[in-house]
Amino acid sequence: MHALFYCATLLYVMQKAILADQEVHGAVSSLFLVPRGIDRIREGRRLAASLITDNLKEQQLVLRGVHPALMELVPLPGKEKIGIDRVRAVIREGQFTPVQGKRKACLITHAETLTSEAANALLKVLEEPPRDLVFLLLAKYTGDILPTILSRSRVVRLKPPSQEILLAKLTAVGYSEEEGRYLIAVTHNEEELDRFITTREDIATLRTQAKTSTRTAIAEVLATAVISRDPILRHEGILSLLDRLMSGEMELAVVGARILAKVESKAITTLLEDLMHVSFDLVRTNLSVPVSYQDETLISLSARVKIKEILRFSEYIERARQAVEGHSPLEAVLLWLLLAAGRL
C-alpha cells in the first residue's frame, strides 16, 4: 500500500483531467507509461477506481479486481500474448450499460502483450467506442504500442514512487538506511518490497547466503537464480553471473543461454532490465559517483572494466531487448549477449 500515499492526490487530479478530456474530445483511451517500481495491476486498478465510481466502498471492489464494471484484459493462462478473441469478448461486453458504477473500464496492464491482430481489433473499437466505456493501457514505452492506437490515446507518464517515502517505510520497520536503499534498488515493484515491509528480515545474512550460493553454483542453478522471484537472490545472481563470465567461465554463457531460452520471454525482458540497471551502477561506481547501496562485487567488477566497455554492453542489452520483443530466437540472442558480457 505504500504507493497509495505518494500518488493519491496526483491520481485524483489526473483522473479528473482524463474525464474532462474524454468529455470534450471524445477520447476513450489513456496510455500510462509505467516506470520500474510500480506494480501495474495495483496502479491500473487505482486509476480505474474513480473513473468507474465515486462511491468509496465500490472503489474498494475495483482495487480488489472484483467490480462488475472493471474488465481486465490479460493473456489467458499459459499464454504470453493477448489474442484477438479476448479483445472481441471485451468489445461485446462493453456494449452493455454498466449495472453498477457510472461507466465501465477496460484495463490492459501489459498493453505490449497485445498481438497485432488484437491491437488492430482494439483500434477499431477506439474509432467507434461503445458509450460509457473507457480503456486504460499500461506500458513501459510508447514504441510498444501500435502507432494508430497511440494517436487515439491520451498519453500520461507516471512518476516512479518517491524513494524517500519508500525508505521511510523501510527504516520505520527497523532497516538501516543502506539496507533500505539496497531493497529499493533490487526489488522490481511494490509487491516485492511489501514482503520486507510486512516482516523485517536479516538482509545481511540473506545477501551473504545469496552471494555464497551463486558464486559456486552450477550453470543450471545460476540461470534459475537470475530470474528468481526472490529479489536478493536474483540481484546477487546477476552480479555473480557477470563476475564469473568476466573471469573466463564461458560455459556459463552456453548453458545459461540454453536454459534461459526455455522460460517466458517476459522473464527474459525483466532480466535484461536488471542487467541494464547493474550496468548503470557499474558506470556510477567507475566514475566514483555514489550508488544507492554498497556491494563489494559491484566495486570489483567496476575496477576491471572501462566505462566505454560498460556503455557498449548497455547498447548490447538494449539491442537484445529489441530482438526479444521482435521474437528473434531467444537462445541465440542470449548466447550473443552473455558472450559479450564475458568479453568485458
C-alpha positions as CSV (number, residue, x, y, z in Angstrom):
1,M,0.0,0.0,0.0
2,H,3.0,2.3,0.2
3,A,2.5,3.8,-3.3
4,L,-1.0,4.9,-2.3
5,F,0.4,7.8,-0.2
6,Y,2.7,9.2,-2.9
7,C,0.1,9.2,-5.7
8,A,-3.3,9.7,-4.1
9,T,-3.5,13.4,-4.9
10,L,-1.8,13.0,-8.2
11,L,-4.2,10.3,-9.3
12,Y,-7.2,12.3,-8.3
13,V,-6.2,15.3,-10.4
14,M,-5.1,13.0,-13.3
15,Q,-8.3,11.1,-13.3
16,K,-10.4,14.3,-13.4
17,A,-8.3,15.6,-16.3
18,I,-8.8,12.4,-18.2
19,L,-12.5,12.5,-17.8
20,A,-12.6,16.2,-18.8
21,D,-10.6,15.3,-21.9
22,Q,-12.9,12.5,-22.7
23,E,-16.0,14.7,-22.3
24,V,-14.6,17.4,-24.6
25,H,-12.7,15.5,-27.2
26,G,-14.4,12.0,-27.0
27,A,-11.1,10.3,-26.1
28,V,-11.8,6.9,-24.6
29,S,-8.3,5.6,-24.3
30,S,-5.4,6.6,-22.0
31,L,-1.9,5.2,-22.2
32,F,0.1,5.3,-19.0
33,L,3.9,4.9,-19.3
34,V,4.9,2.9,-16.2
35,P,8.5,3.1,-14.9
36,R,10.2,0.4,-12.9
37,G,9.0,0.2,-9.3
38,I,5.3,0.4,-10.0
39,D,3.0,-2.6,-9.7
40,R,0.9,-2.4,-12.9
41,I,-2.1,-4.3,-11.6
42,R,-2.4,-2.2,-8.4
43,E,-1.7,1.1,-10.3
44,G,-4.1,0.3,-13.1
45,R,-6.9,-0.5,-10.6
46,R,-6.3,2.7,-8.7
47,L,-6.5,4.6,-12.0
48,A,-9.8,2.8,-12.9
49,A,-11.4,3.1,-9.5
50,S,-12.6,6.7,-9.6
51,L,-13.3,6.5,-13.3
52,I,-15.8,3.8,-12.6
53,T,-17.5,5.1,-9.5
54,D,-17.4,7.9,-6.9
55,N,-18.6,5.5,-4.2
56,L,-15.6,4.7,-1.9
57,K,-16.9,1.3,-1.0
58,E,-17.3,0.4,-4.7
59,Q,-13.9,1.7,-5.4
60,Q,-12.5,-0.9,-2.9
61,L,-14.1,-3.5,-5.1
62,V,-12.3,-2.1,-8.1
63,L,-9.0,-2.2,-6.2
64,R,-9.6,-5.9,-5.4
65,G,-10.4,-6.5,-9.1
66,V,-14.0,-7.7,-8.5
67,H,-16.1,-4.8,-9.5
68,P,-18.6,-5.8,-12.4
69,A,-17.7,-2.6,-14.3
70,L,-14.0,-3.4,-14.4
71,M,-12.8,-5.6,-17.3
72,E,-9.1,-6.7,-17.1
73,L,-7.7,-7.7,-20.4
74,V,-4.8,-10.1,-19.7
75,P,-3.3,-13.1,-21.5
76,L,-5.0,-16.4,-21.0
77,P,-3.3,-18.8,-18.5
78,G,-0.3,-20.3,-20.1
79,K,-0.2,-17.7,-22.8
80,E,2.2,-14.7,-23.2
81,K,0.1,-12.7,-25.6
82,I,-3.4,-11.2,-25.6
83,G,-5.2,-12.6,-28.6
84,I,-7.9,-11.2,-30.7
85,D,-10.6,-13.4,-29.1
86,R,-10.0,-11.7,-25.7
87,V,-10.4,-8.2,-27.3
88,R,-13.6,-9.3,-29.1
89,A,-15.0,-10.5,-25.8
90,V,-14.4,-7.2,-24.2
91,I,-16.0,-5.3,-27.1
92,R,-19.1,-7.5,-26.8
93,E,-19.3,-6.9,-23.0
94,G,-18.7,-3.2,-23.4
95,Q,-21.8,-2.8,-25.5
96,F,-24.0,-3.1,-22.4
97,T,-24.7,-0.3,-19.9
98,P,-22.9,-0.8,-16.6
99,V,-25.2,-2.3,-13.9
100,Q,-23.0,-0.8,-11.2
101,G,-21.0,2.3,-11.4
102,K,-21.1,5.3,-13.8
103,R,-19.0,3.7,-16.6
104,K,-17.1,0.6,-17.5
105,A,-13.3,0.5,-17.7
106,C,-11.2,-2.0,-19.7
107,L,-7.8,-2.2,-18.0
108,I,-4.9,-3.6,-20.1
109,T,-2.0,-3.7,-17.6
110,H,0.5,-5.1,-20.2
111,A,-0.5,-3.5,-23.4
112,E,2.7,-4.6,-25.1
113,T,1.4,-8.2,-25.0
114,L,-1.4,-7.5,-27.5
115,T,-0.9,-9.4,-30.7
116,S,-1.0,-7.4,-33.9
117,E,-4.5,-8.8,-34.6
118,A,-5.7,-8.0,-31.1
119,A,-4.2,-4.4,-31.4
120,N,-6.0,-3.8,-34.7
121,A,-9.3,-5.1,-33.2
122,L,-8.8,-2.7,-30.3
123,L,-8.1,0.1,-32.8
124,K,-11.5,-0.5,-34.4
125,V,-13.4,-0.1,-31.1
126,L,-11.4,3.0,-30.3
127,E,-12.6,4.5,-33.6
128,E,-16.3,3.7,-32.8
129,P,-16.3,3.3,-29.0
130,P,-19.3,2.0,-27.0
131,R,-20.9,4.5,-24.8
132,D,-19.7,4.6,-21.1
133,L,-16.6,2.5,-21.8
134,V,-13.0,3.8,-21.3
135,F,-9.7,2.0,-21.9
136,L,-6.7,2.2,-19.7
137,L,-3.5,0.9,-21.2
138,L,-0.2,0.5,-19.3
139,A,3.2,0.0,-20.9
140,K,6.8,1.0,-20.5
141,Y,7.5,2.6,-23.8
142,T,5.3,4.3,-26.5
143,G,7.2,2.2,-29.0
144,D,5.5,-0.9,-27.6
145,I,2.1,0.4,-28.8
146,L,0.6,0.4,-32.3
147,P,1.1,4.0,-33.6
148,T,-2.6,4.3,-34.6
149,I,-3.7,3.3,-31.1
150,L,-1.2,5.8,-29.7
151,S,-2.6,8.6,-31.8
152,R,-6.1,7.9,-30.4
153,S,-4.9,7.8,-26.8
154,R,-4.1,10.4,-24.1
155,V,-0.5,9.6,-23.0
156,V,0.4,10.1,-19.4
157,R,3.9,9.4,-18.0
158,L,3.7,8.1,-14.4
159,K,6.4,9.1,-12.0
160,P,8.2,6.3,-10.0
161,P,7.4,6.0,-6.3
162,S,9.3,8.5,-4.2
163,Q,12.4,6.7,-2.9
164,E,12.3,8.8,0.3
165,I,8.8,7.7,1.1
166,L,9.7,4.1,0.5
167,L,12.9,4.5,2.5
168,A,10.9,6.0,5.4
169,K,8.6,2.9,5.5
170,L,11.6,0.6,5.5
171,T,13.5,2.4,8.2
172,A,10.3,2.6,10.3
173,V,10.3,-1.3,10.3
174,G,13.9,-1.3,11.6
175,Y,16.1,-1.4,8.5
176,S,19.2,0.8,8.3
177,E,19.2,3.4,5.5
178,E,21.7,1.4,3.5
179,E,19.6,-1.7,3.8
180,G,16.5,0.2,2.7
181,R,18.2,1.7,-0.3
182,Y,19.5,-1.7,-1.3
183,L,16.0,-3.2,-1.1
184,I,14.6,-0.4,-3.2
185,A,17.3,-1.0,-5.8
186,V,16.8,-4.7,-6.1
187,T,13.1,-5.1,-6.0
188,H,11.0,-4.8,-9.1
189,N,7.8,-3.4,-7.7
190,E,5.9,-2.6,-4.6
191,E,4.6,-6.1,-4.2
192,E,8.2,-7.4,-3.8
193,L,9.0,-4.6,-1.5
194,D,5.9,-5.2,0.6
195,R,7.4,-8.5,1.7
196,F,10.2,-6.7,3.6
197,I,7.9,-4.0,5.0
198,T,5.5,-6.6,6.3
199,T,8.2,-8.7,8.1
200,R,11.6,-7.4,8.9
201,E,14.3,-9.8,7.6
202,D,18.0,-10.1,8.2
203,I,19.3,-8.5,4.9
204,A,23.0,-9.0,5.6
205,T,22.5,-12.8,6.1
206,L,20.3,-13.1,3.1
207,R,22.8,-11.3,0.9
208,T,25.7,-13.4,2.2
209,Q,23.7,-16.6,1.6
210,A,22.8,-15.5,-2.0
211,K,26.4,-14.5,-2.8
212,T,27.8,-17.8,-1.4
213,S,25.3,-20.0,-3.3
214,T,25.7,-18.2,-6.6
215,R,29.5,-17.9,-6.6
216,T,29.9,-21.7,-6.9
217,A,26.5,-22.7,-8.4
218,I,26.4,-24.9,-11.5
219,A,25.2,-23.1,-14.6
220,E,21.6,-24.5,-14.3
221,V,21.2,-23.3,-10.8
222,L,22.8,-19.9,-11.6
223,A,20.5,-19.4,-14.6
224,T,17.5,-20.1,-12.3
225,A,18.8,-17.6,-9.7
226,V,19.0,-14.6,-12.1
227,I,15.2,-14.9,-12.9
228,S,14.2,-15.8,-9.3
229,R,11.2,-14.3,-7.6
230,D,13.5,-13.6,-4.7
231,P,14.8,-10.1,-5.4
232,I,18.0,-10.6,-3.3
233,L,18.9,-13.9,-4.9
234,R,18.1,-12.6,-8.3
235,H,20.3,-9.5,-7.9
236,E,23.2,-11.3,-6.3
237,G,22.9,-14.0,-9.0
238,I,23.2,-11.4,-11.8
239,L,26.4,-9.9,-10.1
240,S,27.8,-13.4,-9.8
241,L,27.0,-14.3,-13.4
242,L,28.8,-11.2,-14.7
243,D,31.7,-11.8,-12.3
244,R,32.2,-15.4,-13.4
245,L,31.7,-14.7,-17.1
246,M,34.4,-12.0,-16.9
247,S,36.6,-14.4,-15.1
248,G,36.5,-16.8,-18.1
249,E,33.8,-19.3,-17.2
250,M,32.4,-19.1,-20.7
251,E,30.5,-22.4,-20.5
252,L,28.0,-20.4,-18.3
253,A,27.1,-18.4,-21.5
254,V,26.4,-21.6,-23.5
255,V,24.5,-23.5,-20.8
256,G,22.8,-20.4,-19.4
257,A,21.5,-19.3,-22.8
258,R,20.1,-22.7,-23.5
259,I,18.3,-22.8,-20.1
260,L,17.0,-19.3,-20.1
261,A,15.7,-19.7,-23.6
262,K,13.1,-22.1,-22.2
263,V,11.4,-19.6,-19.9
264,E,8.8,-17.0,-20.8
265,S,10.0,-14.0,-22.8
266,K,8.6,-11.7,-20.1
267,A,11.1,-13.1,-17.6
268,I,13.9,-12.5,-20.1
269,T,12.8,-8.9,-20.6
270,T,12.9,-8.4,-16.9
271,L,16.4,-9.9,-16.7
272,L,17.6,-7.5,-19.4
273,E,16.1,-4.6,-17.5
274,D,18.0,-5.8,-14.4
275,L,21.3,-6.1,-16.4
276,M,20.8,-2.5,-17.6
277,H,20.4,-1.2,-14.1
278,V,23.5,-3.1,-13.0
279,S,25.4,-1.6,-16.0
280,F,24.3,1.9,-14.8
281,D,25.6,1.1,-11.3
282,L,28.9,0.0,-12.8
283,V,29.3,3.3,-14.6
284,R,28.4,5.3,-11.5
285,T,30.9,3.3,-9.4
286,N,33.6,3.6,-12.1
287,L,33.1,7.4,-12.0
288,S,33.1,7.4,-8.2
289,V,29.5,8.6,-8.2
290,P,27.7,7.3,-5.2
291,V,25.3,4.4,-5.8
292,S,22.3,3.7,-3.6
293,Y,24.0,0.7,-1.9
294,Q,27.4,-0.7,-1.3
295,D,28.5,-4.0,-2.8
296,E,32.0,-5.5,-2.9
297,T,31.2,-7.4,-6.1
298,L,30.0,-4.3,-7.9
299,I,33.1,-2.4,-6.8
300,S,35.3,-5.3,-8.0
301,L,33.6,-5.5,-11.4
302,S,33.8,-1.8,-11.9
303,A,37.6,-1.8,-11.3
304,R,38.0,-4.4,-14.0
305,V,36.3,-2.7,-16.9
306,K,36.4,0.6,-18.7
307,I,33.5,2.9,-18.9
308,K,33.4,2.7,-22.7
309,E,33.1,-1.1,-22.4
310,I,30.2,-0.8,-20.0
311,L,28.4,1.6,-22.2
312,R,28.9,-0.7,-25.2
313,F,27.5,-3.6,-23.2
314,S,24.5,-1.4,-22.3
315,E,23.9,-0.9,-26.0
316,Y,24.0,-4.7,-26.5
317,I,21.4,-5.1,-23.7
318,E,19.1,-2.7,-25.5
319,R,19.6,-4.4,-28.8
320,A,18.9,-7.8,-27.1
321,R,15.6,-6.3,-25.7
322,Q,14.5,-5.2,-29.1
323,A,15.4,-8.6,-30.6
324,V,13.5,-10.5,-27.9
325,E,10.4,-8.3,-28.4
326,G,10.8,-8.8,-32.1
327,H,10.6,-12.6,-31.5
328,S,14.1,-13.4,-32.5
329,P,15.4,-16.9,-31.3
330,L,15.9,-16.5,-27.6
331,E,18.8,-18.8,-27.3
332,A,20.8,-17.1,-30.0
333,V,20.1,-13.6,-28.6
334,L,21.1,-14.7,-25.0
335,L,24.2,-16.5,-26.1
336,W,25.4,-13.4,-28.0
337,L,24.7,-11.2,-25.0
338,L,26.3,-13.5,-22.4
339,L,29.4,-13.9,-24.6
340,A,29.6,-10.1,-24.9
341,A,29.5,-9.9,-21.1
342,G,32.4,-12.4,-20.9
343,R,34.5,-10.1,-23.1
344,L,34.1,-7.1,-20.8
